[in-house]
Amino acid sequence: MAGGSSGTLGVKISQHARLNALSTTHRSVLNDSKARRALHDINTIFDRHDVMVWLDCGTLLGAVREKDFIAWDNDIDLAIWSEDLIERDMEKVWRDLHRHRFNVYLLQDKLILERDNIPVNASIYYRDGDDARRAVYPLHEKFLSKAVRALWWVAAAENQASSVRPAWPLHPVSLSKRLLVGLMGAVPNRVRQKIQGLAYRACLAAGCSRVDWRVPARFFDDFRLVHFSGDDWSIPEQSVDYLRFRYGDDWDTPKQNFSSIRDDGAIRR
């Protein structure tokens, strides 16, 4: 008994030391107060309009495992049901987000909110039998495929609440993205869809992977609240089982080299 207890304590101390070492050697953009304010404003806005969003993927992993953002993470992961985007008056949400200086982009698989060059990606899930799925989309690992995918992204993204003034001041990257998406939005829909299809095929030819995300829908049947980054956030009631499904049995061990394309248990191959 004594030996087993000591060994367990040693493992916990070792993991804690490793987390501290990673935190000191990797300064995440999410540790900036701007990221925490952005997350707070998103929470407030969606709650005000009675639209449910919850912590997902790396942000959920950090909330459960570290009680904070993961040290090397560079974006915020949320999730939302597709039916809320259809059934709710989302135009009011887009305008509220714009009033709080967010740029809002909608793709088939995700909702992207940006402010101060901090990306917040809300995965859009829809029910398909016993699964909760995201729309299939291309994912990249190499520079060439990343560059080609950028063209597909510009053709596929919709800039929401575009009639509202831009969220100034814009970071140069955010400004160029907004301008490109705006220009593409002026292209006739038939031509735009053709460009999107050509860019999609070029992306796959350049090495992008066609990613099909599916998780058991039961993970999103029930939620509970946790206090994270200064606010109460919804997370799946079965968060540990969900994280084990996505990240493996060793989900509670930090892995900086984790690859969504290679390692995520939600990807159907």
C-alpha positions in Angstrom: 0.0 0.0 0.0 2.7 2.5 1.0 4.8 1.7 -2.0 1.8 2.1 -4.4 0.8 5.4 -2.9 4.4 6.8 -3.1 4.6 5.8 -6.8 1.3 7.5 -7.6 2.4 10.6 -5.8 5.7 10.5 -7.8 3.9 10.4 -11.1 1.6 13.3 -10.1 4.6 15.4 -9.0 6.4 14.5 -12.2 3.5 15.5 -14.4 3.0 18.8 -12.4 6.7 19.6 -12.8 6.5 18.9 -16.5 3.5 21.2 -16.9 5.3 24.0 -15.0 8.4 23.5 -17.3 6.2 23.7 -20.4 4.4 26.8 -19.1 7.7 28.6 -18.6 9.2 27.7 -22.0 6.0 28.3 -24.1 4.3 31.6 -23.7 0.8 31.2 -25.3 -1.0 34.1 -26.8 -3.9 33.0 -24.8 -2.2 34.0 -21.6 -2.6 37.6 -22.7 -5.4 39.5 -20.9 -6.9 40.3 -24.4 -7.6 36.6 -24.9 -9.4 36.3 -21.6 -11.4 39.5 -22.2 -12.4 38.2 -25.7 -13.6 34.9 -24.1 -15.5 36.8 -21.4 -17.3 39.0 -24.0 -18.2 35.9 -26.1 -19.7 34.2 -23.1 -21.7 37.3 -22.2 -23.0 37.9 -25.7 -24.1 34.3 -26.4 -25.7 34.1 -23.0 -27.5 37.4 -23.6 -29.0 36.0 -26.8 -29.8 32.6 -25.2 -27.5 30.7 -27.6 -25.6 27.9 -26.0 -21.8 27.5 -26.6 -19.5 25.2 -24.7 -15.8 24.6 -24.3 -14.4 22.0 -26.7 -11.1 20.4 -27.9 -7.9 21.9 -26.5 -9.6 24.6 -24.5 -11.8 21.9 -22.8 -8.7 19.8 -22.2 -6.9 22.7 -20.6 -9.9 23.6 -18.4 -10.2 20.0 -17.1 -6.5 19.1 -16.9 -4.7 22.4 -16.1 -7.7 24.5 -15.0 -6.3 27.0 -17.5 -5.3 27.4 -21.1 -2.7 24.9 -22.4 0.7 26.5 -22.4 1.4 26.1 -26.1 -2.1 26.5 -27.4 -2.7 29.4 -29.9 -6.5 29.5 -30.3 -9.7 29.1 -28.3 -11.9 26.1 -29.0 -15.7 26.3 -28.5 -18.7 24.4 -29.9 -22.2 25.1 -31.0 -25.2 23.2 -32.4 -26.0 23.8 -36.0 -29.7 24.0 -35.2 -29.1 27.0 -33.0 -27.5 28.8 -36.0 -30.7 27.9 -38.0 -33.4 28.5 -35.4 -32.1 31.5 -33.5 -32.0 35.1 -34.7 -28.2 35.0 -35.3 -28.2 38.3 -37.1 -28.6 40.0 -33.6 -25.7 37.9 -32.3 -23.5 38.9 -35.2 -24.3 42.6 -34.7 -23.6 42.3 -31.0 -20.3 40.7 -31.7 -19.4 43.4 -34.1 -20.2 46.1 -31.6 -17.7 44.4 -29.4 -15.1 44.6 -32.2 -15.2 40.9 -33.3 -14.8 39.9 -36.9 -17.2 37.0 -37.6 -16.7 34.4 -40.3 -19.0 31.4 -40.9 -17.9 28.3 -42.6 -19.8 25.0 -43.0 -17.8 23.4 -40.2 -17.0 26.2 -37.8 -17.8 29.7 -36.6 -14.7 31.9 -36.4 -14.6 35.0 -34.1 -11.5 37.2 -34.1 -10.5 40.2 -32.1 -6.9 41.5 -31.5 -5.7 38.7 -33.8 -6.9 36.1 -31.3 -8.8 33.3 -33.1 -11.8 31.7 -31.5 -13.1 28.7 -33.4 -16.5 27.3 -32.5 -17.0 23.9 -34.1 -20.5 23.5 -35.6 -22.0 20.1 -34.7 -25.1 18.5 -36.2 -26.8 15.2 -35.2 -26.5 12.3 -37.5 -28.0 9.2 -35.9 -26.0 8.4 -32.8 -23.2 10.8 -33.9 -22.5 14.5 -33.6 -20.7 15.5 -36.7 -18.9 18.4 -38.3 -19.0 19.2 -42.0 -16.2 17.5 -43.9 -13.4 20.0 -44.7 -9.7 20.0 -45.7 -7.0 20.2 -43.1 -3.3 20.9 -43.8 0.1 20.1 -42.3 2.5 21.3 -45.0 3.2 24.8 -46.2 2.0 24.3 -49.8 -1.3 22.7 -48.7 -1.7 25.5 -46.2 -1.3 28.1 -48.8 -3.7 26.5 -51.2 -6.2 25.9 -48.4 -6.1 29.6 -47.7 -7.7 30.2 -51.1 -10.4 27.7 -50.4 -11.0 29.4 -47.0 -11.5 32.8 -48.6 -13.9 31.4 -51.1 -15.9 29.4 -48.5 -16.0 31.9 -45.6 -19.0 34.2 -45.1 -18.3 37.5 -43.4 -21.3 37.9 -41.1 -22.9 41.3 -40.3 -20.8 42.8 -43.2 -23.1 45.8 -43.3 -21.8 46.8 -39.8 -18.7 48.9 -39.7 -15.4 47.0 -39.5 -14.1 46.3 -36.0 -11.3 48.8 -35.9 -8.5 48.8 -35.2 -7.7 45.7 -37.2 -4.5 43.7 -37.0 -2.9 43.6 -40.5 -3.6 39.8 -40.9 -7.3 40.4 -39.8 -7.6 43.3 -42.1 -6.3 41.4 -45.2 -8.6 38.5 -44.4 -11.6 40.7 -44.0 -10.8 42.5 -47.3 -10.3 39.2 -49.2 -13.5 37.7 -47.9 -15.3 40.9 -48.7 -14.1 40.9 -52.3 -15.0 37.3 -52.7 -18.5 38.0 -51.3 -19.0 40.4 -54.2 -18.4 37.6 -56.7 -21.6 36.1 -58.1 -22.5 33.0 -56.1 -22.3 30.6 -59.1 -18.7 31.8 -59.8 -17.8 31.7 -56.1 -18.9 28.1 -55.8 -16.9 27.1 -58.8 -13.8 28.8 -57.3 -14.5 27.1 -54.0 -14.7 23.7 -55.7 -11.5 24.2 -57.7 -9.6 25.4 -54.6 -10.9 22.4 -52.6 -9.6 19.9 -55.2 -6.3 21.8 -55.5 -6.0 21.7 -51.7 -6.4 17.9 -51.7 -3.9 17.6 -54.5 -1.4 19.7 -52.6 -1.6 17.4 -49.6 -4.6 18.5 -47.5 -6.4 15.7 -45.7 -10.2 15.4 -46.1 -11.3 15.4 -42.4 -14.5 13.8 -41.2 -15.1 14.5 -37.5 -17.6 12.4 -35.6 -18.1 11.9 -31.9 -20.9 10.0 -30.0 -23.8 12.4 -29.6 -24.3 11.2 -26.1 -21.3 13.3 -25.0 -23.3 16.4 -25.8 -26.6 15.3 -24.2 -25.9 16.7 -20.8 -23.7 19.6 -19.6 -22.4 21.1 -16.4 -20.9 24.4 -15.5 -17.2 25.0 -14.6 -15.5 28.2 -13.6 -12.9 28.9 -16.3 -11.0 32.1 -17.1 -13.2 34.1 -14.8 -16.6 32.9 -16.1 -18.9 30.0 -15.8 -18.8 27.8 -18.9 -20.7 24.8 -20.0 -18.7 21.6 -20.6 -19.9 18.0 -21.4 -21.1 16.2 -18.2 -18.9 13.2 -19.3 -15.9 15.4 -20.1 -13.3 12.9 -19.0 -14.8 10.1 -21.2 -15.1 12.6 -24.0 -11.4 13.7 -23.7 -10.4 10.1 -23.5 -12.3 9.5 -26.8 -10.6 12.5 -28.5 -7.1 12.3 -27.0 -6.6 8.7 -25.9 -6.3 6.9 -22.5 -3.3 9.2 -21.6 -5.3 12.4 -22.3 -4.2 13.7 -18.9 -0.5 13.6 -20.0 0.6 16.8 -21.8 1.6 16.1 -25.5 2.8 19.1 -27.3 3.3 17.1 -30.6 -0.4 16.0 -30.7 -1.7 16.2 -34.3 -5.4 16.7 -35.1 -4.9 14.9 -38.4 -3.0 11.9 -37.1 -4.1 11.5 -33.4 -7.7 12.8 -32.9 -10.0 9.9 -32.0 -13.0 11.8 -33.6 -11.6 11.5 -37.2 -13.1 8.7 -39.3 -10.5 7.2 -41.5 
